[in-house]
């Protein structure tokens, strides 16, 4: 019997510790710290190629990090445990307080203490009518409890309401984040101007689903990139505006309609938002083999390396024998520095150049291991040429030729379906309102009591915010003036 009581007492003690506000704050801090590895290390759900490259670059450290789920932080057992404990702690802490506060809202202020001279800001004046004091206190928005020879007044109930609203809003945010991670999806796709995107898994460059979502839940739509315009400040080179024009085919097969996407103005399709995330250039080249047969003709996406869109990329020609790869840089407005070498001095295409380093050998495309489309592993290849190409200039590298014929713009679209986003926003707004209410509301109690031929007045500042003495003094002046 004693063992049972001890176990029950221990569980009761553990529950009190878990649902204390101190524990909730510690868990909130732990959740923030636990999320840091997710921003320091690549995540498999977002970029599996970067994870693979991390294993190549750090063969000793990476397996140990993988054991502790550092490449899958947000689905790891330890992150989930902290998240759930925080959720339980907040509910166990806030819900009982909310119920008690709801009951107390309609309750009368507490009875007047017997000895007011022991309270704060005690003052004794000539006897006044309690009706005068009551009228004054009601004008100051106090709740009144009137007894035969005393008045008990209180205001500032909204302080506790704000405090509870803040913590309830945190619970709402946690629920919203959980709903988003379970029922949401996020994907990225890079499209050249003129490309058509169909919302199927094969159209994405990267795609992640929530635990209870799959490719079957993708909303049916398609869009075609018709134009992209970027404006830059000619003095600072900083971007002024990005405008992406697309033709959207809605899920029900009606005629395409024109839409515009901007950086801070996504295209909304129900709970799915399409964001314009980034942009760059895709140089267009024509590659021929020794016989003059065209083996490649089209644009290749290059990744910007600086604000002036100096871009690097890889052009892979596996159909030539031997296989050919071009490690390349695209300079929209070409310039040169003795130390930096070739670079772009302006983000718009004013004087384009394509720098190519030509390699022959095994591109490693047939070994079954995924690799980045923006890089070439040249460890098993031989460099056979190096050239800076201007527009429409052919270059014969022995095994064939390459001609830089133009360029097109590309955009990176991020497609997000987050059903919990609006709830998270609502929770954040309510949390701020609750915090401000809690911080700036003065919670006061004031008592007025008739004792013989005197009237005693005293108060209590429940949240220790200064100003109680001034309020009692104003009350004394107010009732004395009314008299």
DRENTIVEX-907455 format. One record per residue (C-alpha): x, y, z; residue number from 1; residue in three letters. Coordinates in pm, whole numbers, always signed. Example, Ala and Ser with C-alpha at 12.3 -4.5 7.8 and 13.67 -1.06 7.14 Angstrom:
(site (+1230, -450, +780), 1, "ALA")
(site (+1367, -106, +714), 2, "SER")
END
This chain:
(site (+0, +0, +0), 1, "UNK")
(site (+278, +241, +88), 2, "UNK")
(site (+454, +168, -241), 3, "UNK")
(site (+137, +260, -432), 4, "UNK")
(site (+103, +586, -243), 5, "UNK")
(site (+469, +668, -300), 6, "UNK")
(site (+436, +605, -673), 7, "UNK")
(site (+124, +815, -695), 8, "UNK")
(site (+289, +1094, -500), 9, "UNK")
(site (+592, +1077, -728), 10, "UNK")
(site (+374, +1099, -1039), 11, "UNK")
(site (+183, +1391, -891), 12, "UNK")
(site (+513, +1567, -814), 13, "UNK")
(site (+642, +1495, -1166), 14, "UNK")
(site (+324, +1634, -1323), 15, "UNK")
(site (+351, +1952, -1114), 16, "UNK")
(site (+712, +1996, -1225), 17, "UNK")
(site (+629, +1936, -1592), 18, "UNK")
(site (+336, +2179, -1591), 19, "UNK")
(site (+519, +2459, -1410), 20, "UNK")
(site (+589, +2778, -1602), 21, "UNK")
(site (+959, +2743, -1531), 22, "UNK")
(site (+965, +2404, -1705), 23, "UNK")
(site (+771, +2546, -2002), 24, "UNK")
(site (+1025, +2826, -2043), 25, "UNK")
(site (+1314, +2579, -2023), 26, "UNK")
(site (+1152, +2355, -2285), 27, "UNK")
(site (+1089, +2655, -2511), 28, "UNK")
(site (+1457, +2747, -2486), 29, "UNK")
(site (+1555, +2385, -2553), 30, "UNK")
(site (+1333, +2379, -2864), 31, "UNK")
(site (+1508, +2686, -3000), 32, "UNK")
(site (+1851, +2534, -2935), 33, "UNK")
(site (+1743, +2199, -3084), 34, "UNK")
(site (+1640, +2373, -3407), 35, "UNK")
(site (+1989, +2520, -3462), 36, "UNK")
(site (+2139, +2205, -3625), 37, "UNK")
(site (+1859, +2220, -3882), 38, "UNK")
(site (+2004, +2547, -4013), 39, "UNK")
(site (+2368, +2441, -3983), 40, "UNK")
(site (+2352, +2104, -4157), 41, "UNK")
(site (+2175, +2012, -4484), 42, "UNK")
(site (+1848, +1824, -4439), 43, "UNK")
(site (+1756, +1513, -4638), 44, "UNK")
(site (+1400, +1630, -4695), 45, "UNK")
(site (+1522, +1955, -4849), 46, "UNK")
(site (+1847, +1877, -5029), 47, "UNK")
(site (+1963, +1512, -5035), 48, "UNK")
(site (+2245, +1597, -5277), 49, "UNK")
(site (+2401, +1836, -5026), 50, "UNK")
(site (+2374, +1566, -4759), 51, "UNK")
(site (+2557, +1324, -4986), 52, "UNK")
(site (+2824, +1584, -5056), 53, "UNK")
(site (+2864, +1642, -4682), 54, "UNK")
(site (+2934, +1270, -4640), 55, "UNK")
(site (+3198, +1293, -4915), 56, "UNK")
(site (+3363, +1601, -4763), 57, "UNK")
(site (+3344, +1475, -4401), 58, "UNK")
(site (+3367, +1094, -4411), 59, "UNK")
(site (+3449, +1064, -4039), 60, "UNK")
(site (+3212, +1319, -3888), 61, "UNK")
(site (+2907, +1267, -4111), 62, "UNK")
(site (+2820, +909, -3995), 63, "UNK")
(site (+2823, +1021, -3632), 64, "UNK")
(site (+2601, +1319, -3710), 65, "UNK")
(site (+2369, +1088, -3899), 66, "UNK")
(site (+2336, +859, -3596), 67, "UNK")
(site (+2200, +1152, -3397), 68, "UNK")
(site (+1965, +1255, -3682), 69, "UNK")
(site (+2139, +1586, -3751), 70, "UNK")
(site (+2040, +1554, -4119), 71, "UNK")
(site (+1674, +1491, -4021), 72, "UNK")
(site (+1645, +1728, -3727), 73, "UNK")
(site (+1274, +1811, -3738), 74, "UNK")
(site (+1164, +1448, -3756), 75, "UNK")
(site (+1421, +1321, -3505), 76, "UNK")
(site (+1302, +1155, -3182), 77, "UNK")
(site (+1479, +1408, -2960), 78, "UNK")
(site (+1330, +1712, -3137), 79, "UNK")
(site (+983, +1554, -3136), 80, "UNK")
(site (+1017, +1472, -2765), 81, "UNK")
(site (+1100, +1833, -2675), 82, "UNK")
(site (+814, +1958, -2894), 83, "UNK")
(site (+557, +1726, -2735), 84, "UNK")
(site (+678, +1792, -2380), 85, "UNK")
(site (+652, +2167, -2441), 86, "UNK")
(site (+301, +2120, -2579), 87, "UNK")
(site (+192, +1912, -2276), 88, "UNK")
(site (+363, +2149, -2032), 89, "UNK")
(site (+189, +2456, -2171), 90, "UNK")
(site (-153, +2291, -2175), 91, "UNK")
(site (-111, +2154, -1821), 92, "UNK")
(site (+9, +2494, -1700), 93, "UNK")
(site (-228, +2728, -1880), 94, "UNK")
(site (-557, +2539, -1907), 95, "UNK")
(site (-628, +2510, -1530), 96, "UNK")
(site (-530, +2875, -1482), 97, "UNK")
(site (-763, +2977, -1765), 98, "UNK")
(site (-1054, +2790, -1608), 99, "UNK")
(site (-991, +2947, -1269), 100, "UNK")
(site (-956, +3292, -1424), 101, "UNK")
(site (-1283, +3249, -1614), 102, "UNK")
(site (-1456, +3172, -1284), 103, "UNK")
(site (-1292, +3470, -1113), 104, "UNK")
(site (-1392, +3722, -1381), 105, "UNK")
(site (-1749, +3741, -1252), 106, "UNK")
(site (-1653, +3722, -885), 107, "UNK")
(site (-1665, +4018, -650), 108, "UNK")
(site (-1344, +4174, -515), 109, "UNK")
(site (-1218, +4023, -188), 110, "UNK")
(site (-1348, +4141, +149), 111, "UNK")
(site (-1196, +4450, +306), 112, "UNK")
(site (-910, +4359, +544), 113, "UNK")
(site (-971, +4420, +913), 114, "UNK")
(site (-655, +4630, +963), 115, "UNK")
(site (-605, +4867, +671), 116, "UNK")
(site (-314, +5041, +845), 117, "UNK")
(site (-101, +4738, +757), 118, "UNK")
(site (-162, +4782, +384), 119, "UNK")
(site (+20, +4999, +130), 120, "UNK")
(site (-38, +5376, +102), 121, "UNK")
(site (-256, +5384, +413), 122, "UNK")
(site (-436, +5718, +457), 123, "UNK")
(site (-689, +5835, +713), 124, "UNK")
(site (-923, +6129, +647), 125, "UNK")
(site (-1238, +6280, +790), 126, "UNK")
(site (-1546, +6065, +756), 127, "UNK")
(site (-1706, +6073, +411), 128, "UNK")
(site (-2009, +5911, +256), 129, "UNK")
(site (-1926, +5579, +92), 130, "UNK")
(site (-2153, +5668, -198), 131, "UNK")
(site (-1909, +5943, -298), 132, "UNK")
(site (-1614, +5703, -293), 133, "UNK")
(site (-1807, +5440, -485), 134, "UNK")
(site (-1905, +5685, -757), 135, "UNK")
(site (-1544, +5803, -792), 136, "UNK")
(site (-1407, +5448, -813), 137, "UNK")
(site (-1664, +5340, -1072), 138, "UNK")
(site (-1559, +5634, -1291), 139, "UNK")
(site (-1204, +5496, -1271), 140, "UNK")
(site (-1330, +5154, -1394), 141, "UNK")
(site (-1294, +4971, -1064), 142, "UNK")
(site (-1514, +4673, -984), 143, "UNK")
(site (-1692, +4737, -656), 144, "UNK")
(site (-1790, +4525, -357), 145, "UNK")
(site (-2005, +4730, -122), 146, "UNK")
(site (-2048, +4630, +238), 147, "UNK")
(site (-2216, +4809, +528), 148, "UNK")
(site (-1916, +5019, +630), 149, "UNK")
(site (-1657, +4955, +359), 150, "UNK")
(site (-1586, +4937, -13), 151, "UNK")
(site (-1353, +4686, -174), 152, "UNK")
(site (-1251, +4789, -528), 153, "UNK")
(site (-1029, +4616, -782), 154, "UNK")
(site (-920, +4673, -1141), 155, "UNK")
(site (-661, +4523, -1375), 156, "UNK")
(site (-822, +4183, -1435), 157, "UNK")
(site (-711, +4211, -1796), 158, "UNK")
(site (-349, +4166, -1686), 159, "UNK")
(site (-407, +3800, -1606), 160, "UNK")
(site (-626, +3773, -1917), 161, "UNK")
(site (-337, +3905, -2128), 162, "UNK")
(site (-95, +3668, -1960), 163, "UNK")
(site (-318, +3370, -2030), 164, "UNK")
(site (-388, +3489, -2385), 165, "UNK")
(site (-14, +3498, -2449), 166, "UNK")
(site (+39, +3141, -2335), 167, "UNK")
(site (-273, +3010, -2508), 168, "UNK")
(site (-145, +3175, -2826), 169, "UNK")
(site (+183, +2987, -2790), 170, "UNK")
(site (-17, +2665, -2780), 171, "UNK")
(site (-201, +2773, -3095), 172, "UNK")
(site (+132, +2840, -3269), 173, "UNK")
(site (+262, +2497, -3168), 174, "UNK")
(site (-55, +2335, -3300), 175, "UNK")
(site (-29, +2531, -3625), 176, "UNK")
(site (+334, +2430, -3675), 177, "UNK")
(site (+242, +2068, -3605), 178, "UNK")
(site (-48, +2079, -3851), 179, "UNK")
(site (+179, +2231, -4115), 180, "UNK")
(site (+445, +1964, -4069), 181, "UNK")
(site (+189, +1682, -4081), 182, "UNK")
(site (-45, +1806, -4354), 183, "UNK")
(site (+170, +2046, -4556), 184, "UNK")
(site (+415, +2026, -4845), 185, "UNK")
(site (+694, +2240, -4986), 186, "UNK")
(site (+878, +2211, -5314), 187, "UNK")
(site (+1112, +2410, -5540), 188, "UNK")
(site (+1131, +2422, -5917), 189, "UNK")
(site (+1365, +2618, -6143), 190, "UNK")
(site (+1202, +2723, -6471), 191, "UNK")
(site (+1341, +2905, -6773), 192, "UNK")
(site (+1128, +3165, -6946), 193, "UNK")
(site (+908, +2965, -7180), 194, "UNK")
(site (+903, +2649, -6966), 195, "UNK")
(site (+578, +2488, -6853), 196, "UNK")
(site (+535, +2351, -6502), 197, "UNK")
(site (+281, +2080, -6418), 198, "UNK")
(site (+217, +2017, -6050), 199, "UNK")
(site (+343, +1659, -6039), 200, "UNK")
(site (+636, +1521, -5835), 201, "UNK")
(site (+861, +1484, -6142), 202, "UNK")
(site (+838, +1858, -6213), 203, "UNK")
(site (+1007, +1956, -5887), 204, "UNK")
(site (+1378, +1993, -5823), 205, "UNK")
(site (+1315, +1925, -5454), 206, "UNK")
(site (+992, +1820, -5285), 207, "UNK")
(site (+898, +1740, -4926), 208, "UNK")
(site (+568, +1616, -4788), 209, "UNK")
(site (+420, +1621, -4440), 210, "UNK")
(site (+381, +1292, -4260), 211, "UNK")
(site (+21, +1248, -4376), 212, "UNK")
(site (+65, +1393, -4725), 213, "UNK")
(site (+183, +1228, -5047), 214, "UNK")
(site (+209, +1292, -5418), 215, "UNK")
(site (-158, +1200, -5451), 216, "UNK")
(site (-256, +1510, -5253), 217, "UNK")
(site (-91, +1760, -5491), 218, "UNK")
(site (-343, +2006, -5630), 219, "UNK")
(site (-377, +1983, -6009), 220, "UNK")
(site (-262, +2294, -6193), 221, "UNK")
(site (-5, +2401, -6448), 222, "UNK")
(site (+165, +2728, -6533), 223, "UNK")
(site (+384, +2855, -6814), 224, "UNK")
(site (+652, +3118, -6756), 225, "UNK")
(site (+593, +3381, -7023), 226, "UNK")
(site (+819, +3667, -6912), 227, "UNK")
(site (+1049, +3783, -6635), 228, "UNK")
(site (+1169, +4138, -6584), 229, "UNK")
(site (+1424, +4255, -6328), 230, "UNK")
(site (+1499, +4622, -6262), 231, "UNK")
(site (+1820, +4738, -6094), 232, "UNK")
(site (+1953, +5065, -5961), 233, "UNK")
(site (+2225, +5174, -6207), 234, "UNK")
(site (+2424, +5340, -5929), 235, "UNK")
(site (+2416, +5079, -5651), 236, "UNK")
(site (+2334, +4770, -5865), 237, "UNK")
(site (+2071, +4677, -5607), 238, "UNK")
(site (+1743, +4525, -5727), 239, "UNK")
(site (+1441, +4755, -5752), 240, "UNK")
(site (+1171, +4520, -5872), 241, "UNK")
(site (+1112, +4165, -5998), 242, "UNK")
(site (+806, +4085, -6208), 243, "UNK")
(site (+721, +3733, -6322), 244, "UNK")
(site (+438, +3679, -6571), 245, "UNK")
(site (+282, +3335, -6605), 246, "UNK")
(site (-16, +3171, -6769), 247, "UNK")
(site (-207, +2959, -6520), 248, "UNK")
(site (-433, +2668, -6604), 249, "UNK")
(site (-670, +2615, -6312), 250, "UNK")
(site (-754, +2269, -6175), 251, "UNK")
(site (-1080, +2244, -6365), 252, "UNK")
(site (-948, +2276, -6717), 253, "UNK")
(site (-1082, +2619, -6808), 254, "UNK")
(site (-890, +2861, -7029), 255, "UNK")
(site (-549, +2979, -6917), 256, "UNK")
(site (-536, +3315, -6743), 257, "UNK")
(site (-252, +3562, -6702), 258, "UNK")
(site (-107, +3607, -6353), 259, "UNK")
(site (+176, +3817, -6207), 260, "UNK")
(site (+403, +3699, -5925), 261, "UNK")
(site (+628, +3932, -5728), 262, "UNK")
(site (+867, +3871, -5441), 263, "UNK")
(site (+621, +3980, -5173), 264, "UNK")
(site (+308, +3897, -5369), 265, "UNK")
(site (+274, +3521, -5423), 266, "UNK")
(site (+20, +3353, -5647), 267, "UNK")
(site (-249, +3199, -5425), 268, "UNK")
(site (-436, +2882, -5514), 269, "UNK")
(site (-646, +2804, -5209), 270, "UNK")
(site (-405, +2710, -4931), 271, "UNK")
(site (-121, +2671, -5185), 272, "UNK")
(site (+105, +2970, -5243), 273, "UNK")
(site (+356, +3006, -5526), 274, "UNK")
(site (+648, +3232, -5432), 275, "UNK")
(site (+915, +3392, -5648), 276, "UNK")
(site (+1233, +3299, -5462), 277, "UNK")
(site (+1532, +3368, -5687), 278, "UNK")
(site (+1640, +3434, -6043), 279, "UNK")
(site (+1940, +3401, -6269), 280, "UNK")
(site (+2051, +3324, -6623), 281, "UNK")
(site (+2069, +3015, -6841), 282, "UNK")
(site (+2324, +3054, -7122), 283, "UNK")
(site (+2225, +2886, -7449), 284, "UNK")
(site (+2493, +2686, -7631), 285, "UNK")
(site (+2517, +2463, -7935), 286, "UNK")
(site (+2759, +2170, -7905), 287, "UNK")
(site (+2867, +1965, -8209), 288, "UNK")
(site (+3085, +1656, -8236), 289, "UNK")
(site (+3375, +1607, -8483), 290, "UNK")
(site (+3137, +1527, -8768), 291, "UNK")
(site (+2938, +1846, -8716), 292, "UNK")
(site (+2637, +1670, -8569), 293, "UNK")
(site (+2455, +1872, -8304), 294, "UNK")
(site (+2468, +1683, -7971), 295, "UNK")
(site (+2326, +1958, -7753), 296, "UNK")
(site (+2131, +2276, -7822), 297, "UNK")
(site (+1955, +2465, -7546), 298, "UNK")
(site (+1980, +2657, -7218), 299, "UNK")
(site (+2158, +2535, -6902), 300, "UNK")
(site (+2077, +2679, -6562), 301, "UNK")
(site (+2370, +2856, -6391), 302, "UNK")
(site (+2370, +2957, -6025), 303, "UNK")
(site (+2451, +3319, -5923), 304, "UNK")
(site (+2755, +3366, -5702), 305, "UNK")
(site (+2716, +3736, -5618), 306, "UNK")
(site (+2475, +4027, -5640), 307, "UNK")
(site (+2584, +4105, -5996), 308, "UNK")
(site (+2480, +3753, -6103), 309, "UNK")
(site (+2825, +3623, -6185), 310, "UNK")
(site (+2707, +3265, -6237), 311, "UNK")
(site (+2864, +2921, -6250), 312, "UNK")
(site (+2733, +2597, -6390), 313, "UNK")
(site (+2810, +2276, -6573), 314, "UNK")
(site (+2719, +2166, -6925), 315, "UNK")
(site (+2733, +1786, -6956), 316, "UNK")
(site (+2738, +1605, -7292), 317, "UNK")
(site (+2720, +1231, -7214), 318, "UNK")
(site (+2625, +1137, -7573), 319, "UNK")
(site (+2965, +1231, -7719), 320, "UNK")
(site (+3251, +986, -7728), 321, "UNK")
(site (+3451, +1052, -7521), 322, "UNK")
(site (+3204, +1222, -7284), 323, "UNK")
(site (+3250, +1599, -7264), 324, "UNK")
(site (+3187, +1838, -6977), 325, "UNK")
(site (+3212, +2218, -6964), 326, "UNK")
(site (+3289, +2378, -6628), 327, "UNK")
(site (+3160, +2726, -6701), 328, "UNK")
(site (+3097, +3079, -6576), 329, "UNK")
(site (+2848, +3323, -6725), 330, "UNK")
(site (+2919, +3697, -6693), 331, "UNK")
(site (+2615, +3915, -6779), 332, "UNK")
(site (+2829, +4229, -6795), 333, "UNK")
(site (+3183, +4101, -6833), 334, "UNK")
(site (+3473, +4266, -6654), 335, "UNK")
(site (+3812, +4151, -6543), 336, "UNK")
(site (+4037, +4205, -6243), 337, "UNK")
(site (+4403, +4097, -6210), 338, "UNK")
(site (+4325, +3923, -5882), 339, "UNK")
(site (+3962, +3807, -5920), 340, "UNK")
(site (+3984, +3726, -6286), 341, "UNK")
(site (+3661, +3742, -6484), 342, "UNK")
(site (+3346, +3869, -6309), 343, "UNK")
(site (+3024, +4056, -6380), 344, "UNK")
(site (+3009, +4425, -6290), 345, "UNK")
(site (+2631, +4462, -6337), 346, "UNK")
(site (+2339, +4217, -6300), 347, "UNK")
(site (+2174, +4296, -6636), 348, "UNK")
(site (+2303, +4146, -6960), 349, "UNK")
(site (+2498, +4430, -7126), 350, "UNK")
(site (+2822, +4263, -7238), 351, "UNK")
(site (+2785, +3886, -7190), 352, "UNK")
(site (+3066, +3633, -7192), 353, "UNK")
(site (+3075, +3260, -7130), 354, "UNK")
(site (+3394, +3120, -6979), 355, "UNK")
(site (+3434, +2748, -7048), 356, "UNK")
(site (+3684, +2492, -6926), 357, "UNK")
(site (+3650, +2181, -7144), 358, "UNK")
(site (+3697, +1833, -6995), 359, "UNK")
(site (+3681, +1487, -7152), 360, "UNK")
(site (+3647, +1149, -6982), 361, "UNK")
(site (+3391, +981, -6756), 362, "UNK")
(site (+3119, +1216, -6629), 363, "UNK")
(site (+3011, +954, -6372), 364, "UNK")
(site (+2648, +957, -6484), 365, "UNK")
(site (+2617, +580, -6518), 366, "UNK")
(site (+2727, +468, -6171), 367, "UNK")
(site (+2381, +508, -6016), 368, "UNK")
(site (+2493, +772, -5763), 369, "UNK")
(site (+2300, +1102, -5783), 370, "UNK")
(site (+2508, +1411, -5850), 371, "UNK")
(site (+2452, +1783, -5878), 372, "UNK")
(site (+2355, +1917, -6218), 373, "UNK")
(site (+2558, +2230, -6140), 374, "UNK")
(site (+2893, +2059, -6085), 375, "UNK")
(site (+3120, +1814, -6264), 376, "UNK")
(site (+3346, +1563, -6091), 377, "UNK")
(site (+3664, +1605, -6295), 378, "UNK")
(site (+3870, +1351, -6095), 379, "UNK")
(site (+3848, +1101, -6384), 380, "UNK")
(site (+3864, +1355, -6665), 381, "UNK")
(site (+4125, +1547, -6863), 382, "UNK")
(site (+4107, +1916, -6943), 383, "UNK")
(site (+4141, +1980, -7316), 384, "UNK")
(site (+4046, +2342, -7357), 385, "UNK")
(site (+3991, +2684, -7199), 386, "UNK")
(site (+3813, +2975, -7368), 387, "UNK")
(site (+3620, +3298, -7303), 388, "UNK")
(site (+3332, +3302, -7553), 389, "UNK")
(site (+3149, +3607, -7677), 390, "UNK")
(site (+2807, +3590, -7836), 391, "UNK")
(site (+2786, +3365, -8146), 392, "UNK")
(site (+3156, +3279, -8128), 393, "UNK")
(site (+3232, +2909, -8200), 394, "UNK")
(site (+3520, +2733, -8027), 395, "UNK")
(site (+3679, +2412, -8160), 396, "UNK")
(site (+3821, +2208, -7872), 397, "UNK")
(site (+3941, +1912, -8078), 398, "UNK")
(site (+3665, +1663, -7997), 399, "UNK")
(site (+3401, +1900, -8129), 400, "UNK")
(site (+3290, +2262, -8100), 401, "UNK")
(site (+3076, +2483, -7877), 402, "UNK")
(site (+2901, +2808, -7970), 403, "UNK")
(site (+2752, +3055, -7724), 404, "UNK")
(site (+2430, +3163, -7898), 405, "UNK")
(site (+2234, +3352, -7628), 406, "UNK")
(site (+2075, +3337, -7289), 407, "UNK")
(site (+1740, +3326, -7112), 408, "UNK")
(site (+1630, +3414, -6760), 409, "UNK")
(site (+1528, +3151, -6507), 410, "UNK")
(site (+1325, +3179, -6188), 411, "UNK")
(site (+1305, +2961, -5880), 412, "UNK")
(site (+948, +2902, -5768), 413, "UNK")
(site (+875, +2777, -5419), 414, "UNK")
(site (+536, +2607, -5394), 415, "UNK")
(site (+408, +2578, -5038), 416, "UNK")
(site (+91, +2428, -4898), 417, "UNK")
(site (+83, +2508, -4527), 418, "UNK")
(site (-266, +2466, -4377), 419, "UNK")
(site (-144, +2582, -4036), 420, "UNK")
(site (+8, +2910, -4157), 421, "UNK")
(site (-296, +3130, -4093), 422, "UNK")
(site (-340, +2984, -3745), 423, "UNK")
(site (+26, +3049, -3671), 424, "UNK")
(site (-14, +3411, -3784), 425, "UNK")
(site (-326, +3449, -3569), 426, "UNK")
(site (-140, +3296, -3274), 427, "UNK")
(site (+152, +3537, -3319), 428, "UNK")
(site (-80, +3840, -3330), 429, "UNK")
(site (-273, +3728, -3024), 430, "UNK")
(site (+51, +3651, -2839), 431, "UNK")
(site (+178, +4005, -2898), 432, "UNK")
(site (-154, +4156, -2788), 433, "UNK")
(site (-160, +3937, -2479), 434, "UNK")
(site (+199, +4025, -2390), 435, "UNK")
(site (+136, +4399, -2428), 436, "UNK")
(site (-181, +4375, -2219), 437, "UNK")
(site (+1, +4184, -1948), 438, "UNK")
(site (+295, +4424, -1938), 439, "UNK")
(site (+108, +4754, -1933), 440, "UNK")
(site (-201, +4677, -1724), 441, "UNK")
(site (-189, +4792, -1362), 442, "UNK")
(site (-358, +4553, -1124), 443, "UNK")
(site (-480, +4743, -817), 444, "UNK")
(site (-693, +4688, -509), 445, "UNK")
(site (-823, +4983, -305), 446, "UNK")
(site (-1025, +4972, +13), 447, "UNK")
(site (-1232, +5248, +173), 448, "UNK")
(site (-1354, +5184, +528), 449, "UNK")
(site (-1542, +5390, +781), 450, "UNK")
(site (-1401, +5364, +1133), 451, "UNK")
(site (-1578, +5586, +1386), 452, "UNK")
(site (-1546, +5946, +1269), 453, "UNK")
(site (-1266, +5864, +1027), 454, "UNK")
(site (-1245, +5707, +683), 455, "UNK")
(site (-949, +5484, +617), 456, "UNK")
(site (-813, +5431, +264), 457, "UNK")
(site (-543, +5185, +160), 458, "UNK")
(site (-441, +4986, -147), 459, "UNK")
(site (-239, +4700, -287), 460, "UNK")
(site (-33, +4695, -610), 461, "UNK")
(site (-50, +4328, -707), 462, "UNK")
(site (+208, +4347, -986), 463, "UNK")
(site (+438, +4590, -804), 464, "UNK")
(site (+406, +4858, -1073), 465, "UNK")
(site (+467, +5200, -912), 466, "UNK")
(site (+191, +5459, -898), 467, "UNK")
(site (-35, +5323, -625), 468, "UNK")
(site (+45, +5613, -389), 469, "UNK")
(site (-58, +5863, -656), 470, "UNK")
(site (-386, +5679, -721), 471, "UNK")
(site (-471, +5676, -349), 472, "UNK")
(site (-381, +6045, -329), 473, "UNK")
(site (-606, +6123, -627), 474, "UNK")
(site (-885, +5928, -460), 475, "UNK")
(site (-848, +6131, -141), 476, "UNK")
(site (-854, +6456, -338), 477, "UNK")
(site (-1149, +6341, -543), 478, "UNK")
(site (-1372, +6242, -254), 479, "UNK")
(site (-1269, +6545, -48), 480, "UNK")
(site (-1352, +6777, -340), 481, "UNK")
(site (-1687, +6606, -398), 482, "UNK")
(site (-1770, +6652, -37), 483, "UNK")
END
